[in-house]
Amino acid sequence: MPDMTSLIPVLDCHNDLPFALREKAGYDVQRLNQVREELHTDLVRMRRGGVGAQFWSAWVPSSIPQEDAVVATLQQIDAIHRLTAAFPETLQPARTADDVESALATGRIASLIGLEGGQSIADSLAVLRQMFHLGARSMTLTHNDDLAWATAATGAAEAQAEADGTAGSPGARSTCGLTGEGLAVVAEMNRLGMLVDLSHTNERTQLDALGASTVPTLFTHSSVQSVNPHPRNVTDRVLERIAATDSVLGLTFVPAFVSSDVRQWILDRSQARIDLGIDDPNRSNSLTRPYSMPAAPRPGQSCEDARAHNTAHHAGFDYGDTDAEVPPAAAARLADWEVAHPEPRATLDGVVAHLEAAREAVGITRIALGGDYDGAATLPAGLEDVSRYQDLLHALADRGWSRGDLEALAFRNVLRVMRAAEDGADEPAEAAPQV
C-alpha cells in the first residue's frame, strides 16, 4: 500500500466552470473562495481535492454561428483571466509545463486554458494563433457537431452512417475524418506548441490526427468503449494508436460515458419521448440539440444584470431533447415514465473500471484525468465535486496502484505531453505573465 498521507497534486484536463459562471452568475468570478453549492467547483473544494493545475475549458456551443462562437470564446477566455487575477494567492496563470511546476512548487493552482471545439476559430488559422497568444494551450478539434474540416463522434456524419446500417462501433462508423483543412489545423497547432485534443471527435478523425501530428496528442475527457460503448469513448483501434504515439488519454467522470446503465437509460428516455409524441421518430437520437445561449454582460451591465436576465430568459435543457417546451400533458406523461424508470447512478467504481481498462490497453504513462466538472448535470456517486479526486486515488491505491503510478496518472503524464508539444514548436514556449 503506497504512502497516501500527503495529497497527490492533480492536473485535471477539463473543467467547465467558465461557462457555468456565464450561465449562473453572469460571469461574476467573486466568492469562489467560498463553497458554492450550485457549482461543482470552487477554490475551497479544489484545495480539498488536491487540484494543483486545471485546464479551464473555454467551451461555447457548436450549434451557434461560428462568428458568434469566436466572440463567446473570447468572453470565456476573459472570464478565465479575470478568475485567475481575482485570486492571485491561490491561482497562478500558466501556459507551459514549467509554469505548472512553478505553481506546484509554490502551492498555488496552475490556471490553464483549453478551447473546446474548432467552432471557436471559425475556419481561420489567424484566429487560432490569436487564441494561442491569449493563453489557450489546447484545442479539441470538434465539439458535438461536425465541422467543414473535422468529424465529431456525435455529429451528422456518424448519425447518417448509423441510419444507413454501416457496421462499426458507436462514433466509428463514418469514413469522414480530417480534410486537408483539418490537417492544416493540426500542423499549425504543432507549429505553435498547442496540444491537439481529440475528445469529441469520431474514430476516423482521431486516427487521422494521430497519424498527422508530429508530437503526442491528448484526449482531455473521454473513456473506454470496451467498458461502455458510448460514441464519446475511445475504441480499441484508437487505444493502439495512443500507445504507439505516446499520447495520453484523460479519463472522464461524465455518467453517460462511465456507465452503460446510464447510457441505456438515456436511449430509453429518448424513445419514450418519441412514443409520447414529443419528438419526431424520423429524427435520429443525437447528443446535439438546439441551445439558447446565456447572455454575457453588455457594456454598462453588471454581472448581476446578466445573471438576472439569464434566469428570466435562458432556456437550458438536456442533451438529446429536441425542444425546450413540451406540451403539459406530454410532460406529465414523461414525468410518470421517469418515476417508473429512475435514472441509474454512475459510481466511483465505474470510473476505476475505465482507468484500469485504459491502463491495461495503453500503459500507466499514457493516462490522465479529465473530470468534466460543471460540464455535466450530475457526477458519479463518490465523485460529486472537485473535492473528491483524492478519494479516487485512494481507491486505486487500494487496488495496488503505487504512488508513482498515481503521480503519473494525476499530473506527470500531462506534463510530459505539454513538454513534447512545446519542444516540437517552431518558437520557444511562451510563459504566462505572472501576477
C-alpha positions in Angstrom: 0.0 0.0 0.0 1.6 3.3 -1.0 2.0 6.2 1.4 -1.1 8.3 1.0 -0.6 10.6 4.0 0.2 13.6 1.7 -2.0 14.8 -1.2 -1.1 13.9 -4.7 -1.5 17.0 -6.9 -3.9 16.6 -9.7 -3.6 18.3 -13.1 -7.2 17.9 -14.4 -7.6 18.2 -18.2 -11.1 19.6 -18.4 -13.4 21.7 -16.2 -16.4 23.8 -17.5 -16.6 26.3 -14.6 -16.2 29.3 -17.0 -19.5 28.5 -18.8 -21.2 27.7 -15.6 -20.2 31.2 -14.3 -21.6 32.7 -17.5 -24.9 30.8 -17.2 -25.4 31.0 -13.4 -23.5 34.1 -12.3 -23.3 36.5 -15.3 -19.5 35.9 -15.2 -19.2 37.1 -11.6 -15.9 35.5 -10.5 -16.1 36.7 -6.9 -17.0 34.4 -4.0 -15.2 31.4 -5.5 -13.1 31.4 -2.4 -16.2 30.1 -0.6 -18.0 26.8 -1.1 -20.5 27.4 -3.9 -23.1 24.6 -3.7 -24.7 25.5 -7.0 -21.4 24.6 -8.7 -19.2 21.5 -8.7 -16.1 23.8 -8.5 -14.8 26.4 -6.1 -11.3 27.1 -4.7 -12.1 25.7 -1.3 -13.1 22.3 -2.7 -10.2 22.4 -5.3 -7.8 22.6 -2.3 -9.6 19.7 -0.5 -9.3 17.6 -3.7 -5.6 18.3 -4.2 -6.1 20.1 -7.5 -2.7 21.5 -8.4 -3.4 22.5 -12.0 -6.5 23.0 -14.1 -7.2 23.2 -17.8 -10.3 25.5 -17.8 -12.5 24.9 -20.8 -13.3 27.9 -22.9 -16.3 26.0 -24.4 -19.0 27.5 -26.4 -21.8 25.6 -28.1 -21.1 24.2 -31.6 -24.7 24.9 -32.6 -24.2 28.7 -32.7 -22.8 30.6 -35.8 -19.1 30.4 -35.8 -18.6 34.2 -35.9 -20.6 34.3 -32.6 -18.6 31.4 -31.3 -15.4 33.4 -31.7 -16.8 36.3 -29.7 -18.2 33.9 -27.0 -14.8 32.1 -26.8 -13.1 35.4 -26.2 -15.6 36.1 -23.4 -14.8 32.7 -21.9 -11.0 33.4 -22.0 -11.6 36.8 -20.4 -13.5 35.1 -17.6 -10.6 32.7 -17.0 -8.1 35.6 -16.9 -10.4 37.6 -14.5 -10.8 34.5 -12.3 -7.1 33.9 -12.1 -6.4 37.6 -11.4 -9.1 37.8 -8.7 -7.3 35.1 -6.5 -3.6 35.6 -7.0 -2.8 33.9 -3.7 -4.5 30.7 -4.9 -4.3 30.7 -8.7 -1.2 31.2 -10.9 -1.5 31.8 -14.7 0.2 29.0 -16.7 1.0 28.4 -20.3 3.9 25.9 -20.1 4.9 22.8 -18.2 7.5 24.9 -16.4 4.7 27.3 -15.3 2.7 24.3 -13.9 5.7 23.1 -12.0 6.4 26.6 -10.6 2.8 26.8 -9.3 3.1 23.3 -7.7 6.3 24.3 -6.0 4.7 27.5 -4.5 1.5 25.8 -3.5 -0.7 27.7 -6.0 -3.0 26.1 -8.6 -1.8 26.5 -12.2 -4.6 28.0 -14.3 -4.5 26.8 -17.9 -6.8 27.5 -20.8 -8.2 25.0 -23.4 -10.5 25.6 -26.3 -13.3 23.0 -26.7 -14.2 22.7 -30.4 -12.9 24.2 -33.7 -16.0 26.3 -34.0 -14.1 28.7 -31.7 -11.7 29.5 -34.6 -14.3 29.9 -37.4 -12.1 28.1 -40.0 -9.3 30.6 -39.5 -5.7 29.9 -38.6 -5.3 33.6 -37.8 -8.0 33.2 -35.1 -6.3 30.1 -33.8 -3.0 31.9 -33.5 -4.6 34.8 -31.6 -6.3 32.4 -29.2 -2.9 30.8 -28.6 -1.4 34.2 -27.8 -4.2 34.8 -25.4 -3.1 31.7 -23.5 -5.0 28.8 -25.0 -2.7 25.8 -24.9 -5.1 23.0 -26.2 -8.0 22.8 -28.6 -10.5 20.0 -29.0 -10.9 19.7 -32.8 -14.7 19.4 -32.6 -17.4 19.6 -30.1 -20.7 17.6 -30.6 -21.2 18.8 -34.2 -19.2 18.2 -37.4 -17.1 21.0 -38.9 -16.2 21.5 -42.5 -12.8 20.1 -41.7 -13.3 17.5 -38.9 -16.0 15.0 -37.9 -17.5 14.6 -34.4 -18.3 11.4 -32.7 -21.9 12.6 -32.2 -22.4 14.7 -35.4 -24.5 14.3 -38.5 -22.0 12.1 -40.4 -21.9 9.4 -37.7 -25.7 9.7 -37.3 -26.2 9.1 -41.0 -23.7 6.2 -41.0 -25.7 4.6 -38.2 -29.0 5.2 -40.0 -27.5 3.6 -43.2 -26.7 0.5 -41.2 -22.9 0.9 -41.5 -21.1 -1.6 -39.4 -18.8 -0.4 -36.6 -18.7 0.8 -33.1 -20.6 4.0 -32.0 -18.7 7.0 -33.2 -16.6 4.8 -35.5 -18.9 4.2 -38.5 -18.4 7.2 -40.7 -15.4 7.3 -43.1 -15.3 11.1 -42.8 -12.4 12.4 -40.8 -10.0 15.3 -41.2 -10.0 17.1 -44.6 -6.9 18.9 -46.0 -8.0 21.9 -44.0 -8.2 19.8 -40.9 -4.7 18.5 -41.4 -3.5 22.1 -41.8 -5.1 23.0 -38.4 -3.2 20.1 -36.8 0.0 21.2 -38.4 -0.4 24.8 -37.2 -1.2 23.6 -33.7 2.0 21.5 -33.8 3.9 24.6 -35.0 2.6 26.8 -32.2 3.1 24.1 -29.5 -0.7 23.8 -28.8 -2.0 20.4 -27.7 -4.2 18.6 -30.2 -7.2 17.4 -28.1 -9.1 14.5 -29.7 -12.0 14.1 -27.3 -15.4 14.6 -29.0 -14.1 13.6 -32.5 -15.0 10.4 -34.3 -12.7 7.4 -34.7 -11.6 8.4 -38.3 -10.7 12.0 -37.2 -8.8 10.6 -34.2 -6.8 8.2 -36.4 -6.1 10.9 -39.0 -4.9 13.3 -36.3 -2.8 10.7 -34.5 -1.1 9.9 -37.8 -0.6 13.5 -38.8 0.6 15.1 -35.5 4.3 15.3 -35.1 4.0 15.2 -31.3 1.9 13.2 -28.9 -1.8 14.2 -28.6 -4.2 14.5 -25.7 -7.7 13.3 -25.1 -8.9 15.6 -22.3 -12.2 13.9 -21.3 -13.1 10.5 -22.8 -13.4 7.0 -21.5 -13.1 3.5 -22.9 -15.6 1.8 -25.3 -14.6 -1.7 -24.1 -16.2 -0.8 -20.7 -19.1 1.3 -22.1 -19.8 1.5 -25.9 -20.7 5.2 -25.9 -19.7 7.2 -29.1 -17.7 9.6 -27.0 -15.5 6.8 -25.7 -12.3 5.6 -27.3 -12.2 2.4 -29.5 -9.6 -0.4 -29.3 -8.1 0.8 -32.6 -7.5 4.2 -31.2 -6.1 2.9 -28.0 -3.5 1.1 -30.0 -2.6 4.3 -31.7 -2.5 6.2 -28.4 0.1 3.7 -27.2 2.1 3.8 -30.5 2.3 7.6 -30.5 2.9 8.0 -26.7 -0.2 10.2 -26.5 -2.4 10.5 -23.3 -6.0 9.6 -22.7 -7.7 11.7 -20.0 -10.5 9.6 -18.4 -13.6 11.4 -17.6 -16.4 11.2 -15.0 -19.4 12.0 -17.2 -22.1 9.5 -16.1 -23.3 8.5 -19.6 -19.7 7.8 -20.7 -18.9 5.9 -17.5 -22.0 3.7 -17.0 -23.6 1.6 -19.7 -26.8 1.6 -17.5 -26.9 5.4 -17.6 -26.2 5.4 -21.4 -29.1 2.9 -21.9 -31.4 4.9 -19.7 -30.8 8.0 -21.9 -31.6 6.0 -25.0 -34.7 4.6 -23.4 -35.8 8.0 -22.3 -35.3 9.3 -25.9 -37.5 6.5 -27.2 -40.1 7.3 -24.5 -40.2 10.9 -25.8 -40.9 9.6 -29.3 -43.6 7.3 -28.1 -45.2 10.2 -26.3 -45.3 12.3 -29.4 -42.7 14.8 -28.1 -40.0 14.1 -30.6 -40.0 13.1 -34.3 -39.5 9.4 -34.8 -37.7 10.1 -38.1 -35.1 12.2 -36.3 -32.2 10.1 -35.1 -31.2 10.4 -31.4 -28.3 12.7 -31.0 -26.2 14.4 -28.4 -26.6 17.7 -30.3 -29.6 19.9 -29.7 -30.7 23.5 -30.1 -29.2 25.7 -27.4 -30.4 29.0 -26.1 -27.2 30.8 -25.4 -27.0 32.6 -22.0 -26.0 36.2 -22.2 -22.8 37.8 -21.1 -22.9 41.3 -19.6 -23.3 44.0 -22.2 -21.4 47.4 -21.9 -22.7 49.1 -18.8 -24.3 46.0 -17.4 -23.3 44.3 -14.2 -22.7 40.6 -13.7 -25.9 40.6 -11.6 -27.8 42.2 -14.5 -26.7 39.4 -16.8 -27.4 36.8 -14.2 -31.0 38.1 -13.7 -31.5 38.2 -17.5 -30.4 34.6 -17.9 -32.6 33.5 -15.0 -35.6 35.1 -16.7 -34.9 34.2 -20.3 -32.3 31.5 -20.8 -33.8 28.1 -21.7 -31.4 25.3 -20.9 -32.4 21.6 -21.4 -30.9 18.2 -21.6 -28.7 16.8 -24.4 -30.9 14.7 -26.7 -34.1 16.8 -26.1 -35.2 18.5 -29.3 -37.3 21.2 -27.9 -37.3 23.5 -24.8 -41.1 23.4 -24.4 -43.1 20.2 -24.1 -46.9 20.3 -24.0 -48.1 19.9 -20.4 -49.9 16.6 -20.9 -46.9 15.1 -22.6 -44.6 16.5 -19.9 -46.8 14.9 -17.2 -46.6 11.5 -19.0 -42.8 11.8 -19.4 -42.6 12.6 -15.7 -44.6 9.4 -14.9 -42.2 7.5 -17.1 -39.2 8.9 -15.2 -40.8 7.9 -11.9 -41.3 4.3 -13.2 -37.8 4.2 -14.7 -35.5 6.1 -12.3 -32.2 7.1 -13.7 -29.3 4.8 -12.7 -26.3 6.4 -10.9 -22.7 6.1 -12.1 -20.2 5.4 -9.4 -16.6 5.9 -8.5 -16.0 2.2 -9.0 -17.2 2.6 -12.6 -14.6 5.3 -13.2 -12.0 2.9 -11.7 -13.1 0.2 -14.2 -12.3 2.6 -17.1 -9.0 3.6 -15.6 -7.9 0.0 -15.2 -9.0 -0.9 -18.7 -7.2 2.1 -20.1 -4.0 1.3 -18.1 -4.1 -2.2 -19.4 -4.5 -1.0 -23.0 -2.0 1.9 -23.2 0.1 1.7 -20.1 0.5 3.8 -16.9 2.4 6.6 -18.7 -0.4 7.4 -21.1 -3.5 8.0 -18.9 -4.7 11.1 -17.0 -7.9 12.6 -15.5 -10.4 14.9 -17.1 -13.4 15.1 -14.7 -15.6 17.5 -16.7 -16.9 19.1 -13.5 -19.6 21.8 -14.1 -20.0 20.3 -17.6 -22.4 17.6 -16.6 -25.6 18.0 -14.5 -24.5 15.2 -12.1 -21.4 13.3 -11.4 -20.8 9.7 -10.2 -21.5 8.8 -6.6 -18.3 9.3 -4.7 -17.1 11.9 -7.2 -19.7 14.6 -6.7 -17.4 17.6 -6.9 -13.8 18.6 -7.2 -13.0 17.8 -3.6 -13.2 14.0 -4.4 -10.1 13.4 -6.5 -8.1 12.0 -3.6 -10.9 9.5 -2.9 -10.4 8.2 -6.4 -6.7 8.0 -5.9 -7.1 6.2 -2.6 -9.5 3.7 -4.4 -6.8 3.0 -6.9 -4.2 2.6 -4.2 -6.4 0.0 -2.6 -6.3 -1.9 -5.9 -2.5 -2.0 -5.9 -1.5 1.2 -7.7 1.8 2.6 -6.4 2.4 6.2 -5.5 4.5 6.5 -8.7 1.5 5.1 -10.7 -0.8 7.6 -9.1 1.5 10.6 -9.7 1.8 9.6 -13.4 -2.0 9.5 -13.7 -2.6 12.6 -11.7 -0.1 15.0 -13.3 3.2 13.7 -14.7 1.7 12.3 -17.9 0.1 15.5 -18.9 3.2 17.5 -18.1 5.1 15.1 -20.5 2.8 15.8 -23.5 2.8 19.5 -22.7 6.6 19.5 -22.9 6.5 17.4 -26.1 4.2 20.0 -27.7 6.5 22.8 -26.5 9.6 21.1 -27.7 8.0 20.4 -31.1 7.0 24.0 -31.7 8.8 26.4 -34.1 9.2 29.1 -31.4 10.3 29.0 -27.8 7.5 28.3 -25.3 5.8 31.5 -24.1 5.5 31.5 -20.4 2.4 33.1 -18.7 2.7 36.6 -17.3 2.8 36.4 -13.6 0.6 38.1 -11.1 
